[in-house]
């Protein structure tokens, strides 16, 4: 089982730049590039957090990645568990979904 997130853009994502900006060794979650599966055939990226890694330390790293995807890469970011689109008002709700609070 996993906690899944999708970030989608209406344009092509620069996956090389995205990797440079958000990837770190030993992240407790995985990325899945999805070319052409975003808004209007733009690109997307999936994020998969194995539930065994669903803890506060993972949330701290994930939150930073989600905000970069939203702000720096102009992605619409969705928590697929709760069906929520990320915005400044529901970050706590997404954290609760990940942590099972």
QUIDA-V353595 format. One record per residue. N is the residue number from 1. RES is the residue in one letter. PSI is psi in whole degrees, 0 to 359 (* if undefined). NEAR is the number of other ideal C-beta (glycine too) atoms within 12 Angstrom. Layout:
{{N,RES,PSI,NEAR} {N,RES,PSI,NEAR}}
This chain:
{{1,X,154,12} {2,X,158,21} {3,X,124,32} {4,X,143,30} {5,X,145,39} {6,X,133,32} {7,X,124,42} {8,X,147,34} {9,X,161,31} {10,X,4,19} {11,X,182,19} {12,X,135,25} {13,X,141,31} {14,X,92,20} {15,X,329,22} {16,X,313,12} {17,X,318,15} {18,X,315,26} {19,X,316,19} {20,X,323,13} {21,X,328,21} {22,X,344,31} {23,X,138,22} {24,X,151,17} {25,X,145,7} {26,X,29,11} {27,X,144,22} {28,X,20,26} {29,X,164,35} {30,X,154,22} {31,X,143,27} {32,X,106,20} {33,X,138,25} {34,X,83,25} {35,X,131,19} {36,X,6,17} {37,X,13,21} {38,X,197,28} {39,X,128,22} {40,X,41,14} {41,X,15,15} {42,X,185,22} {43,X,164,30} {44,X,168,34} {45,X,134,40} {46,X,148,27} {47,X,127,42} {48,X,119,26} {49,X,108,37} {50,X,137,18} {51,X,335,19} {52,X,343,12} {53,X,7,24} {54,X,88,26} {55,X,177,21} {56,X,321,17} {57,X,320,18} {58,X,317,30} {59,X,317,28} {60,X,316,19} {61,X,319,25} {62,X,318,39} {63,X,316,29} {64,X,316,22} {65,X,315,34} {66,X,317,38} {67,X,322,23} {68,X,317,27} {69,X,319,34} {70,X,308,28} {71,X,317,19} {72,X,327,21} {73,X,6,32} {74,X,41,22} {75,X,147,35} {76,X,125,28} {77,X,130,36} {78,X,134,29} {79,X,110,30} {80,X,341,24} {81,X,309,25} {82,X,350,21} {83,X,24,15} {84,X,140,24} {85,X,130,24} {86,X,129,34} {87,X,177,18} {88,X,342,15} {89,X,343,10} {90,X,15,20} {91,X,320,24} {92,X,324,19} {93,X,320,20} {94,X,319,34} {95,X,316,27} {96,X,321,19} {97,X,318,27} {98,X,314,38} {99,X,353,23} {100,X,31,16} {101,X,*,13}}
